[in-house]
Amino acid sequence: MLKEIDPEIDEIISADIKRQENTLNLIASENYASKATREACASWLTNKYAEGYPGARYYAGCEFCDEVEALAIARAKELFGAEYANVQPHSGTQANMAAYLAFLSPGDTIMGMDLACGGHLSHGSRVSFSGILYNVVTYGVCPKTHLVDLGKIRELAIAHKPRMIVCGASAYPRMIDFEGFRKIADEADCLLLADIAHIAGLIVGGVHPSPIESCHIITTTTHKTLRGPRGGMVLAKEKYGKLIDRAVFPGIQGGPLMHIIASKATCFKEALSCDFKEYAAQITKNANALAETFISLGFTLISGGTDNHLLLVDVSKEGLTGKEAEEMLYREGIVVNKNTIPYDQQPPSVTSGIRLGTPALTTRGMKEAEMEKIAYMIDSVLRKRQDVKDEVPALAKSFPIPE
Protein backbone atom coordinates (compact mmCIF):
# COMPACT_ATOMS: atom_id res chain seq x y z
CA MET A 1 0.00 0.00 0.00
CA LEU A 2 2.73 2.51 0.91
CA LYS A 3 4.50 1.81 -2.37
CA GLU A 4 1.32 2.73 -4.23
CA ILE A 5 0.39 5.80 -2.19
CA ASP A 6 3.83 7.28 -1.59
CA PRO A 7 6.51 5.59 -3.69
CA GLU A 8 9.10 8.21 -2.70
CA ILE A 9 8.86 7.41 1.00
CA ASP A 10 8.64 3.69 0.29
CA GLU A 11 11.83 3.89 -1.75
CA ILE A 12 13.67 5.75 1.00
CA ILE A 13 12.54 3.24 3.65
CA SER A 14 13.59 0.34 1.41
CA ALA A 15 16.99 1.95 0.91
CA ASP A 16 17.50 2.29 4.66
CA ILE A 17 16.49 -1.33 5.21
CA LYS A 18 19.27 -2.31 2.80
CA ARG A 19 21.67 0.01 4.63
CA GLN A 20 20.81 -1.61 7.96
CA GLU A 21 21.14 -5.12 6.52
CA ASN A 22 24.51 -4.53 4.87
CA THR A 23 26.34 -2.50 7.52
CA LEU A 24 27.74 -3.30 10.96
CA ASN A 25 25.93 -1.13 13.49
CA LEU A 26 28.11 -0.32 16.50
CA ILE A 27 26.13 2.70 17.69
CA ALA A 28 25.64 2.07 21.41
CA SER A 29 22.17 3.65 21.56
CA GLU A 30 20.68 1.67 18.67
CA ASN A 31 19.24 -1.81 18.28
CA TYR A 32 16.86 -3.85 16.13
CA ALA A 33 13.26 -4.01 17.36
CA SER A 34 11.53 -7.34 16.79
CA LYS A 35 8.85 -7.88 14.17
CA ALA A 36 6.26 -8.15 16.97
CA THR A 37 7.16 -4.76 18.44
CA ARG A 38 7.18 -3.21 14.97
CA GLU A 39 3.72 -4.65 14.25
CA ALA A 40 2.40 -3.03 17.42
CA CYS A 41 3.99 0.28 16.36
CA ALA A 42 2.12 0.10 13.06
CA SER A 43 -1.23 -0.89 14.60
CA TRP A 44 -4.61 0.84 14.45
CA LEU A 45 -4.01 2.16 17.96
CA THR A 46 -2.25 5.08 16.30
CA ASN A 47 -5.77 6.35 15.46
CA LYS A 48 -6.85 6.82 19.07
CA TYR A 49 -6.58 9.84 21.32
CA ALA A 50 -6.34 8.69 24.94
CA GLU A 51 -5.46 11.72 27.09
CA GLY A 52 -5.40 10.78 30.74
CA TYR A 53 -4.77 7.40 32.33
CA PRO A 54 -6.54 4.01 32.44
CA GLY A 55 -10.01 4.51 33.92
CA ALA A 56 -9.73 8.31 33.75
CA ARG A 57 -9.61 9.36 30.09
CA TYR A 58 -10.81 12.59 28.49
CA TYR A 59 -12.13 10.83 25.36
CA ALA A 60 -14.71 8.10 24.83
CA GLY A 61 -13.77 4.79 23.27
CA CYS A 62 -10.60 4.19 25.32
CA GLU A 63 -11.53 0.88 26.91
CA PHE A 64 -9.01 -1.08 24.83
CA CYS A 65 -6.35 1.60 25.27
CA ASP A 66 -6.89 1.16 29.01
CA GLU A 67 -6.21 -2.56 28.68
CA VAL A 68 -3.06 -1.97 26.65
CA GLU A 69 -1.63 0.63 29.01
CA ALA A 70 -2.51 -1.38 32.12
CA LEU A 71 -0.70 -4.38 30.63
CA ALA A 72 2.35 -2.26 29.76
CA ILE A 73 2.45 -0.86 33.32
CA ALA A 74 2.09 -4.28 34.94
CA ARG A 75 4.85 -5.77 32.79
CA ALA A 76 7.19 -2.80 33.41
CA LYS A 77 6.72 -3.14 37.17
CA GLU A 78 7.36 -6.89 37.01
CA LEU A 79 10.39 -6.46 34.78
CA PHE A 80 12.15 -3.95 37.03
CA GLY A 81 10.65 -4.90 40.39
CA ALA A 82 9.16 -1.42 40.69
CA GLU A 83 6.10 -0.29 42.67
CA TYR A 84 5.03 2.29 40.06
CA ALA A 85 5.53 2.88 36.35
CA ASN A 86 4.45 5.56 33.89
CA VAL A 87 4.83 4.32 30.31
CA GLN A 88 3.58 7.44 28.53
CA PRO A 89 6.75 9.54 27.98
CA HIS A 90 7.63 9.83 24.32
CA SER A 91 11.39 9.70 24.98
CA GLY A 92 14.02 9.43 27.68
CA THR A 93 14.47 13.19 27.70
CA GLN A 94 10.74 13.67 28.27
CA ALA A 95 10.87 11.11 31.08
CA ASN A 96 13.60 13.23 32.69
CA MET A 97 11.60 16.38 32.09
CA ALA A 98 8.59 14.85 33.83
CA ALA A 99 10.71 13.76 36.79
CA TYR A 100 12.17 17.24 37.18
CA LEU A 101 8.76 18.89 36.87
CA ALA A 102 7.30 16.55 39.48
CA PHE A 103 9.86 17.38 42.16
CA LEU A 104 11.67 20.60 41.24
CA SER A 105 10.90 24.28 40.73
CA PRO A 106 12.69 26.43 38.13
CA GLY A 107 15.95 27.66 39.60
CA ASP A 108 16.44 24.63 41.87
CA THR A 109 19.91 23.12 41.88
CA ILE A 110 20.51 19.75 40.26
CA MET A 111 23.73 17.78 39.92
CA GLY A 112 24.43 15.68 36.87
CA MET A 113 27.37 14.23 34.96
CA ASP A 114 29.05 16.71 32.65
CA LEU A 115 28.12 16.08 29.01
CA ALA A 116 31.81 16.21 28.09
CA CYS A 117 32.57 13.41 30.56
CA GLY A 118 29.81 11.06 29.43
CA GLY A 119 26.58 12.61 30.70
CA HIS A 120 23.46 13.41 28.68
CA LEU A 121 22.02 16.68 27.40
CA SER A 122 19.04 16.33 29.74
CA HIS A 123 21.28 16.04 32.82
CA GLY A 124 22.00 19.76 32.87
CA SER A 125 23.60 20.79 29.60
CA ARG A 126 23.28 24.53 29.09
CA VAL A 127 21.78 23.99 25.61
CA SER A 128 19.04 21.72 27.04
CA PHE A 129 15.88 22.66 28.93
CA SER A 130 17.57 21.10 31.97
CA GLY A 131 20.36 23.67 31.89
CA ILE A 132 18.02 26.51 31.02
CA LEU A 133 15.43 25.95 33.75
CA TYR A 134 17.62 24.74 36.60
CA ASN A 135 20.81 25.74 38.35
CA VAL A 136 23.24 23.01 37.37
CA VAL A 137 26.32 21.73 39.15
CA THR A 138 28.17 19.13 37.09
CA TYR A 139 30.49 16.36 38.16
CA GLY A 140 33.01 14.64 35.94
CA VAL A 141 35.44 11.76 36.05
CA CYS A 142 38.98 11.47 37.34
CA PRO A 143 41.36 12.91 34.68
CA LYS A 144 43.72 9.94 35.08
CA THR A 145 41.41 6.95 35.50
CA HIS A 146 38.31 8.35 33.77
CA LEU A 147 36.25 6.85 36.59
CA VAL A 148 33.54 8.54 38.64
CA ASP A 149 34.98 9.75 41.94
CA LEU A 150 32.25 9.49 44.58
CA GLY A 151 34.40 11.40 47.05
CA LYS A 152 34.48 14.48 44.84
CA ILE A 153 30.76 14.12 44.09
CA ARG A 154 30.08 14.06 47.83
CA GLU A 155 32.11 17.25 48.29
CA LEU A 156 30.11 18.98 45.55
CA ALA A 157 26.81 17.79 47.00
CA ILE A 158 27.63 18.97 50.51
CA ALA A 159 28.85 22.34 49.19
CA HIS A 160 26.01 23.08 46.74
CA LYS A 161 23.08 21.33 48.45
CA PRO A 162 21.24 20.24 45.28
CA ARG A 163 17.56 19.38 45.32
CA MET A 164 18.33 16.37 43.08
CA ILE A 165 21.34 14.35 41.98
CA VAL A 166 21.18 12.60 38.61
CA CYS A 167 23.27 9.47 38.14
CA GLY A 168 23.47 7.80 34.77
CA ALA A 169 25.25 8.48 31.52
CA SER A 170 25.24 8.17 27.76
CA ALA A 171 28.94 7.49 27.31
CA TYR A 172 30.35 6.00 30.52
CA PRO A 173 31.76 2.49 30.05
CA ARG A 174 31.77 1.44 33.70
CA MET A 175 29.19 0.23 36.22
CA ILE A 176 27.29 2.87 38.17
CA ASP A 177 27.38 2.56 41.96
CA PHE A 178 23.76 3.40 42.77
CA GLU A 179 24.19 2.58 46.45
CA GLY A 180 27.19 4.90 46.68
CA PHE A 181 25.19 7.71 45.07
CA ARG A 182 22.31 7.10 47.50
CA LYS A 183 24.58 7.54 50.51
CA ILE A 184 25.64 10.91 49.11
CA ALA A 185 22.04 11.91 48.39
CA ASP A 186 20.99 11.00 51.92
CA GLU A 187 23.85 12.98 53.43
CA ALA A 188 23.01 15.97 51.23
CA ASP A 189 19.28 15.51 51.97
CA CYS A 190 18.27 15.43 48.30
CA LEU A 191 16.53 13.20 45.79
CA LEU A 192 18.38 10.72 43.62
CA LEU A 193 17.34 10.07 40.02
CA ALA A 194 18.89 7.25 38.00
CA ASP A 195 18.77 7.62 34.23
CA ILE A 196 19.27 4.04 33.03
CA ALA A 197 18.41 4.64 29.37
CA HIS A 198 21.58 2.93 28.14
CA ILE A 199 21.76 0.08 30.63
CA ALA A 200 18.10 -0.84 31.23
CA GLY A 201 18.40 -4.09 29.28
CA LEU A 202 21.56 -5.01 31.15
CA ILE A 203 19.81 -4.38 34.48
CA VAL A 204 16.81 -6.57 33.73
CA GLY A 205 19.18 -9.14 32.25
CA GLY A 206 21.04 -9.32 35.55
CA VAL A 207 24.44 -8.11 34.34
CA HIS A 208 24.34 -4.65 35.93
CA PRO A 209 23.16 -3.70 39.45
CA SER A 210 19.61 -2.36 39.72
CA PRO A 211 18.80 1.16 40.98
CA ILE A 212 15.31 0.23 42.21
CA GLU A 213 16.16 0.02 45.92
CA SER A 214 18.69 2.86 45.91
CA CYS A 215 17.09 5.60 43.84
CA HIS A 216 13.94 7.66 44.38
CA ILE A 217 13.13 7.96 40.67
CA ILE A 218 14.32 5.95 37.66
CA THR A 219 13.96 7.05 34.05
CA THR A 220 14.77 5.11 30.92
CA THR A 221 14.22 4.73 27.22
CA THR A 222 12.63 1.58 25.86
CA HIS A 223 14.92 1.08 22.89
CA LYS A 224 18.72 0.77 23.21
CA THR A 225 19.53 -2.35 25.28
CA LEU A 226 15.82 -3.03 25.96
CA ARG A 227 15.36 -3.56 22.21
CA GLY A 228 11.87 -2.06 22.04
CA PRO A 229 10.27 0.93 20.30
CA ARG A 230 11.68 4.43 20.68
CA GLY A 231 10.09 5.83 23.83
CA GLY A 232 10.53 6.60 27.52
CA MET A 233 9.33 5.51 30.94
CA VAL A 234 9.46 6.59 34.61
CA LEU A 235 9.70 4.15 37.53
CA ALA A 236 9.41 5.02 41.21
CA LYS A 237 7.92 4.18 44.60
CA GLU A 238 4.12 4.20 44.58
CA LYS A 239 4.03 7.24 46.88
CA TYR A 240 5.49 9.38 44.08
CA GLY A 241 3.05 8.13 41.45
CA LYS A 242 0.49 10.93 41.52
CA LEU A 243 3.17 13.62 41.30
CA ILE A 244 4.80 11.94 38.30
CA ASP A 245 1.49 11.20 36.57
CA ARG A 246 0.50 14.88 36.77
CA ALA A 247 3.92 15.91 35.49
CA VAL A 248 3.65 13.67 32.43
CA PHE A 249 0.01 14.53 31.71
CA PRO A 250 -1.05 17.28 31.61
CA GLY A 251 2.38 18.64 32.60
CA ILE A 252 4.49 18.02 29.51
CA GLN A 253 2.42 15.90 27.11
CA GLY A 254 -1.04 15.64 25.66
CA GLY A 255 -2.27 12.41 24.13
CA PRO A 256 -0.05 9.37 24.65
CA LEU A 257 1.09 7.33 21.65
CA MET A 258 -1.02 4.24 22.24
CA HIS A 259 0.53 2.27 19.39
CA ILE A 260 3.96 2.86 20.95
CA ILE A 261 2.70 1.94 24.42
CA ALA A 262 1.39 -1.33 22.94
CA SER A 263 4.83 -1.90 21.46
CA LYS A 264 6.44 -1.14 24.82
CA ALA A 265 4.20 -3.80 26.40
CA THR A 266 5.40 -6.33 23.81
CA CYS A 267 9.02 -5.31 24.38
CA PHE A 268 8.60 -5.83 28.14
CA LYS A 269 7.15 -9.30 27.54
CA GLU A 270 10.15 -10.20 25.40
CA ALA A 271 12.53 -8.86 28.06
CA LEU A 272 10.85 -11.04 30.71
CA SER A 273 12.00 -14.18 28.90
CA CYS A 274 14.99 -16.35 29.82
CA ASP A 275 16.37 -15.74 26.32
CA PHE A 276 16.70 -12.05 27.11
CA LYS A 277 18.98 -12.76 30.07
CA GLU A 278 21.26 -14.71 27.76
CA TYR A 279 21.14 -11.82 25.30
CA ALA A 280 22.11 -9.26 27.96
CA ALA A 281 25.00 -11.42 29.13
CA GLN A 282 26.25 -11.76 25.56
CA ILE A 283 26.15 -7.99 25.07
CA THR A 284 28.69 -7.54 27.85
CA LYS A 285 30.80 -10.49 26.70
CA ASN A 286 30.94 -8.97 23.23
CA ALA A 287 31.84 -5.53 24.57
CA ASN A 288 34.67 -7.03 26.60
CA ALA A 289 35.94 -9.00 23.61
CA LEU A 290 35.89 -5.85 21.48
CA ALA A 291 37.69 -3.87 24.19
CA GLU A 292 40.33 -6.53 24.80
CA THR A 293 41.12 -6.78 21.10
CA PHE A 294 41.45 -3.01 20.77
CA ILE A 295 43.80 -2.95 23.76
CA SER A 296 45.89 -5.75 22.27
CA LEU A 297 46.17 -3.70 19.08
CA GLY A 298 47.43 -0.71 21.04
CA PHE A 299 44.36 1.53 20.98
CA THR A 300 43.64 3.81 23.93
CA LEU A 301 40.30 3.11 25.64
CA ILE A 302 38.76 5.61 28.02
CA SER A 303 38.87 4.07 31.55
CA GLY A 304 40.92 1.19 30.12
CA GLY A 305 37.99 -1.01 29.17
CA THR A 306 34.29 -1.56 29.79
CA ASP A 307 31.83 -3.08 32.26
CA ASN A 308 28.74 -2.62 30.11
CA HIS A 309 27.70 -2.45 26.47
CA LEU A 310 29.89 0.38 25.24
CA LEU A 311 33.44 1.57 24.95
CA LEU A 312 35.11 4.86 24.07
CA VAL A 313 38.21 4.91 21.89
CA ASP A 314 40.55 7.92 21.93
CA VAL A 315 41.41 8.22 18.23
CA SER A 316 43.51 11.36 18.71
CA LYS A 317 46.38 8.95 19.46
CA GLU A 318 46.00 7.77 15.84
CA GLY A 319 46.24 11.33 14.49
CA LEU A 320 42.48 11.48 13.85
CA THR A 321 39.47 13.34 15.13
CA GLY A 322 36.33 11.48 16.08
CA LYS A 323 34.56 13.00 13.10
CA GLU A 324 37.24 11.78 10.70
CA ALA A 325 37.20 8.29 12.19
CA GLU A 326 33.40 8.10 12.02
CA GLU A 327 33.42 9.12 8.36
CA MET A 328 36.24 6.76 7.40
CA LEU A 329 34.50 3.80 9.03
CA TYR A 330 31.08 4.65 7.61
CA ARG A 331 32.49 4.64 4.08
CA GLU A 332 33.47 1.02 4.75
CA GLY A 333 30.07 0.10 6.19
CA ILE A 334 31.00 0.22 9.89
CA VAL A 335 28.65 2.53 11.76
CA VAL A 336 29.93 4.26 14.91
CA ASN A 337 29.46 7.76 16.29
CA LYS A 338 32.00 10.44 17.07
CA ASN A 339 32.01 11.20 20.78
CA THR A 340 33.74 13.53 23.18
CA ILE A 341 36.20 11.98 25.59
CA PRO A 342 36.76 13.35 29.11
CA TYR A 343 38.35 16.80 29.02
CA ASP A 344 38.30 16.79 25.23
CA GLN A 345 40.14 19.61 23.50
CA GLN A 346 37.98 19.26 20.39
CA PRO A 347 34.46 20.74 20.09
CA PRO A 348 31.45 18.35 20.26
CA SER A 349 31.00 18.61 16.50
CA VAL A 350 34.51 17.22 15.97
CA THR A 351 35.56 15.28 19.13
CA SER A 352 38.64 13.18 19.87
CA GLY A 353 36.85 9.86 20.28
CA ILE A 354 34.42 7.36 18.90
CA ARG A 355 31.79 5.43 20.86
CA LEU A 356 31.10 1.79 20.05
CA GLY A 357 28.40 -0.49 21.43
CA THR A 358 27.46 -4.13 21.02
CA PRO A 359 23.63 -4.37 21.53
CA ALA A 360 22.67 -4.32 17.83
CA LEU A 361 25.28 -6.78 16.61
CA THR A 362 24.49 -9.08 19.53
CA THR A 363 20.86 -9.06 18.41
CA ARG A 364 22.10 -10.31 15.04
CA GLY A 365 23.73 -13.26 16.79
CA MET A 366 27.36 -12.17 16.71
CA LYS A 367 29.67 -13.31 19.48
CA GLU A 368 33.24 -12.80 20.69
CA ALA A 369 34.90 -14.12 17.52
CA GLU A 370 33.02 -11.61 15.38
CA MET A 371 33.93 -8.77 17.76
CA GLU A 372 37.59 -9.62 17.39
CA LYS A 373 37.22 -9.65 13.61
CA ILE A 374 35.47 -6.26 13.65
CA ALA A 375 38.19 -4.74 15.85
CA TYR A 376 40.77 -5.86 13.29
CA MET A 377 38.67 -4.34 10.50
CA ILE A 378 38.55 -1.02 12.36
CA ASP A 379 42.29 -1.18 12.89
CA SER A 380 42.78 -1.76 9.15
CA VAL A 381 40.64 1.26 8.27
CA LEU A 382 41.88 3.77 10.85
CA ARG A 383 45.58 2.91 10.97
CA LYS A 384 46.43 1.17 7.73
CA ARG A 385 43.90 3.05 5.56
CA GLN A 386 42.89 -0.28 4.05
CA ASP A 387 39.63 -1.07 2.29
CA VAL A 388 37.31 -3.56 4.05
CA LYS A 389 34.27 -2.97 1.85
CA ASP A 390 34.11 -6.63 0.85
CA GLU A 391 34.55 -8.00 4.38
CA VAL A 392 31.81 -5.91 5.98
CA PRO A 393 28.79 -6.96 3.86
CA ALA A 394 29.98 -10.57 3.90
CA LEU A 395 29.97 -10.59 7.71
CA ALA A 396 26.68 -8.70 7.86
CA LYS A 397 24.95 -11.18 5.52
CA SER A 398 26.21 -14.08 7.63
CA PHE A 399 24.22 -12.65 10.55
CA PRO A 400 20.94 -11.33 9.12
CA ILE A 401 18.79 -9.02 11.22
CA PRO A 402 16.25 -11.31 12.94
CA GLU A 403 12.56 -10.87 12.24
Sequence and secondary structure as in RCSB ss.txt:
>XXXX:A:sequence
MLKEIDPEIDEIISADIKRQENTLNLIASENYASKATREACASWLTNKYAEGYPGARYYAGCEFCDEVEALAIAR
AKELFGAEYANVQPHSGTQANMAAYLAFLSPGDTIMGMDLACGGHLSHGSRVSFSGILYNVVTYGVCPKTHLVDL
GKIRELAIAHKPRMIVCGASAYPRMIDFEGFRKIADEADCLLLADIAHIAGLIVGGVHPSPIESCHIITTTTHKT
LRGPRGGMVLAKEKYGKLIDRAVFPGIQGGPLMHIIASKATCFKEALSCDFKEYAAQITKNANALAETFISLGFT
LISGGTDNHLLLVDVSKEGLTGKEAEEMLYREGIVVNKNTIPYDQQPPSVTSGIRLGTPALTTRGMKEAEMEKIA
YMIDSVLRKRQDVKDEVPALAKSFPIPE
>XXXX:A:secstr
 HHHH HHHHHHHHHHHHHHHHSEE  TT     HHHHHHHTSGGGG    EETTEESSSS HHHHHHHHHHHHH
HHHHHT SEEE   SSHHHHHHHHHHHH  TT EEEEE GGGT  GGGT TTSHHHHHSEEEEE   TTT    H
HHHHHHHHHH  SEEEEE SS  S   HHHHHHHHHHHT EEEEE TTTHHHHHTTSS   TTT SEEEEESSGG
G S S EEEEE GGGHHHHHHIIIIII SS  HHHHHHHHHHHHHHTSHHHHHHHHHHHHHHHHHHHHHHHTT E
EGGGS SSSEEEEEGGGGT  HHHHHHHHHHTTEE EEE  TT SS TTT SEEEEE HHHHHTT  HHHHHHHH
HHHHHHHTT    TTHHHHHHHHS    
